Amino acid sequence: MTDLPIKEADIRKIYDQSAEKARRLQKLIRRAEEVCQTLDGRVSGAQRDLNQSKEGLYVDIRELLKSGMSSSQVREELGVSEAEVSLVERVAYR
């Protein structure tokens, strides 16, 4: 087996990239758990959760629906799927 020279800087770069990916995965896991809890009915205030969405997509969907747009118009306007619009309709209008 040959020894490959690996520089400390290369190892640090790989470590930093791995750490950043781990942080992103943890953030996605937390967000997925919150969505699951909301959909399972274990969290009250689904409206609050929608308002706190960082991306704001669900808030935008809800606002367009409240303004009188049809589901198909919302899908076309925001480029979202029917399932996403349906999800917001079910959660926001409980």
Backbone as numpy.savetxt, mean C-alpha at the origin, in Angstrom:
# Nx Ny Nz CAx CAy CAz Cx Cy Cz
39.58 -24.21 -3.88 38.73 -23.03 -3.88 39.63 -21.79 -3.88
39.30 -20.87 -4.71 40.09 -19.64 -4.77 39.45 -18.58 -3.91
40.32 -17.81 -3.29 39.84 -16.70 -2.47 39.60 -15.50 -3.38
38.42 -14.93 -3.26 38.09 -13.74 -4.04 38.32 -12.52 -3.17
39.07 -11.59 -3.68 39.28 -10.37 -2.88 38.00 -9.52 -2.88
37.47 -9.33 -1.70 36.28 -8.49 -1.55 36.67 -7.30 -0.70
36.42 -6.16 -1.23 36.79 -4.95 -0.51 35.74 -4.62 0.53
36.19 -3.99 1.57 35.29 -3.59 2.66 34.19 -2.69 2.14
34.51 -1.79 1.21 33.51 -0.88 0.65 32.42 -1.65 -0.10
32.81 -2.71 -0.80 31.84 -3.52 -1.51 30.89 -4.24 -0.54
31.48 -4.75 0.53 30.67 -5.43 1.54 29.71 -4.44 2.20
30.18 -3.24 2.51 29.34 -2.21 3.13 28.18 -1.84 2.21
28.48 -1.72 0.92 27.44 -1.38 -0.05 26.36 -2.47 -0.11
26.79 -3.71 -0.14 25.84 -4.82 -0.16 25.02 -4.84 1.12
25.67 -4.61 2.24 24.97 -4.58 3.53 23.92 -3.45 3.55
24.31 -2.27 3.12 23.39 -1.13 3.12 22.19 -1.39 2.21
22.44 -1.97 1.06 21.34 -2.28 0.14 20.39 -3.31 0.76
20.94 -4.29 1.42 20.13 -5.31 2.08 19.30 -4.71 3.21
19.92 -3.84 3.98 19.21 -3.19 5.09 18.05 -2.35 4.57
18.25 -1.63 3.48 17.18 -0.81 2.91 16.04 -1.68 2.39
16.38 -2.78 1.75 15.34 -3.70 1.28 14.57 -4.29 2.45
15.25 -4.60 3.53 14.58 -5.14 4.72 13.62 -4.11 5.31
14.04 -2.84 5.35 13.15 -1.78 5.86 11.91 -1.65 4.99
12.10 -1.69 3.66 10.95 -1.60 2.76 10.00 -2.77 2.93
10.55 -3.97 3.09 9.72 -5.15 3.29 8.92 -5.04 4.59
9.55 -4.58 5.67 8.85 -4.42 6.94 7.70 -3.42 6.81
7.94 -2.34 6.08 6.90 -1.33 5.86 5.73 -1.94 5.08
6.03 -2.71 4.05 4.97 -3.36 3.26 4.21 -4.39 4.09
4.91 -5.11 4.95 4.25 -6.10 5.80 3.29 -5.41 6.76
3.76 -4.31 7.39 2.88 -3.57 8.31 1.64 -3.06 7.59
1.83 -2.53 6.39 0.69 -2.00 5.63 -0.27 -3.12 5.25
0.24 -4.26 4.83 -0.60 -5.40 4.48 -1.39 -5.89 5.69
-0.75 -5.91 6.86 -1.44 -6.33 8.08 -2.57 -5.38 8.42
-2.34 -4.07 8.26 -3.39 -3.09 8.53 -4.57 -3.27 7.58
-4.30 -3.50 6.32 -5.37 -3.71 5.34 -6.14 -4.97 5.69
-5.44 -6.05 6.03 -6.11 -7.30 6.39 -6.99 -7.12 7.63
-6.48 -6.41 8.63 -7.27 -6.18 9.83 -8.52 -5.38 9.51
-8.38 -4.38 8.66 -9.53 -3.56 8.28 -10.56 -4.40 7.55
-10.09 -5.20 6.61 -11.02 -6.02 5.84 -11.66 -7.11 6.68
-10.95 -7.59 7.70 -11.49 -8.61 8.57 -12.45 -8.03 9.61
-12.55 -6.71 9.67 -13.44 -6.08 10.61 -12.87 -5.98 12.01
-11.58 -6.22 12.18 -10.97 -6.17 13.51 -10.57 -4.75 13.91
-10.61 -3.83 12.96 -10.22 -2.46 13.25 -11.43 -1.57 13.02
-11.78 -0.79 14.03 -12.85 0.16 13.83 -12.28 1.40 13.16
-13.13 2.15 12.55 -12.68 3.38 11.92 -11.97 3.15 10.60
-12.56 2.34 9.75 -11.94 2.10 8.44 -11.78 3.41 7.68
-12.67 4.33 7.94 -12.58 5.65 7.30 -11.27 6.33 7.70
-10.91 6.23 8.98 -9.66 6.82 9.46 -8.46 6.21 8.75
-8.48 4.91 8.59 -7.39 4.23 7.91 -7.26 4.69 6.46
-8.39 4.89 5.83 -8.35 5.36 4.44 -7.76 6.77 4.36
-8.12 7.62 5.29 -7.61 8.98 5.28 -6.11 9.04 5.54
-5.58 8.06 6.25 -4.17 8.06 6.59 -3.31 7.36 5.55
-3.91 6.87 4.51 -3.15 6.18 3.47 -2.10 7.10 2.88
-0.85 6.68 2.90 0.23 7.53 2.42 0.12 7.79 0.94
-0.24 6.81 0.19 -0.35 7.00 -1.25 -1.58 7.81 -1.61
-2.59 7.74 -0.81 -3.79 8.52 -1.04 -4.68 7.98 -2.14
-4.34 6.86 -2.73 -5.14 6.33 -3.82 -6.55 6.01 -3.37
-6.69 5.33 -2.24 -8.02 4.97 -1.78 -8.82 6.20 -1.39
-8.15 7.19 -0.87 -8.83 8.45 -0.54 -9.34 9.10 -1.82
-8.52 9.10 -2.85 -8.94 9.67 -4.14 -10.14 8.92 -4.71
-10.10 7.60 -4.62 -11.23 6.80 -5.11 -12.49 7.16 -4.35
-12.37 7.21 -3.03 -13.54 7.52 -2.20 -14.11 8.89 -2.54
-13.23 9.88 -2.68 -13.70 11.24 -2.97 -14.40 11.32 -4.32
-13.87 10.64 -5.32 -14.50 10.66 -6.63 -15.86 9.96 -6.59
-15.95 8.87 -5.84 -17.24 8.19 -5.68 -18.24 9.09 -4.97
-17.77 9.78 -3.92 -18.65 10.69 -3.18 -19.11 11.84 -4.04
-18.29 12.24 -5.01 -18.66 13.36 -5.87 -19.69 12.98 -6.92
-20.01 11.68 -6.99 -21.04 11.25 -7.91 -20.55 10.49 -9.13
-19.27 10.32 -9.24 -18.74 9.55 -10.37 -19.12 8.09 -10.23
-19.35 7.43 -11.34 -19.64 6.01 -11.32 -18.34 5.23 -11.13
-18.48 3.96 -10.78 -17.30 3.12 -10.59 -16.45 3.07 -11.85
-17.10 2.94 -12.99 -16.35 2.86 -14.25 -15.63 4.17 -14.55
-16.25 5.30 -14.22 -15.58 6.59 -14.43 -14.37 6.73 -13.52
-14.49 6.28 -12.28 -13.38 6.35 -11.33 -12.24 5.46 -11.83
-12.57 4.25 -12.27 -11.53 3.34 -12.78 -10.78 3.98 -13.94
-11.52 4.60 -14.85 -10.89 5.23 -16.01 -10.06 6.44 -15.60
-10.59 7.26 -14.70 -9.91 8.49 -14.27 -8.58 8.19 -13.57
-8.59 7.20 -12.67 -7.41 6.92 -11.86 -6.57 5.75 -12.36
-7.10 5.01 -13.33 -6.37 3.87 -13.84 -6.24 2.74 -12.83
-7.30 2.51 -12.07 -7.30 1.46 -11.05 -8.20 0.32 -11.48
-8.10 -0.79 -10.79 -8.90 -1.96 -11.15 -10.30 -1.87 -10.54
-11.17 -2.69 -11.06 -12.53 -2.78 -10.53 -12.52 -3.25 -9.08
-11.60 -4.15 -8.78 -11.49 -4.67 -7.41 -11.12 -3.58 -6.41
-10.22 -2.66 -6.80 -9.83 -1.58 -5.90 -11.00 -0.64 -5.63
-11.75 -0.31 -6.68 -12.90 0.57 -6.50 -13.95 -0.13 -5.64
-14.18 -1.40 -5.91 -15.15 -2.16 -5.13 -14.75 -2.26 -3.66
-13.46 -2.45 -3.41 -12.95 -2.49 -2.05 -13.27 -1.20 -1.31
-12.99 -0.07 -1.93 -13.24 1.22 -1.30 -14.74 1.42 -1.08
-15.54 1.02 -2.03 -16.99 1.15 -1.85 -17.47 0.37 -0.65
-16.97 -0.85 -0.49 -17.40 -1.69 0.64 -16.91 -1.16 1.97
-15.67 -0.70 2.02 -15.08 -0.24 3.28 -15.61 1.14 3.66
-15.66 2.03 2.71 -16.02 3.42 2.99 -17.50 3.62 3.26
-18.32 2.75 2.75 -19.76 2.96 2.88 -20.42 1.94 3.78
-19.69 1.43 4.77 -20.27 0.48 5.74 -21.27 1.17 6.61
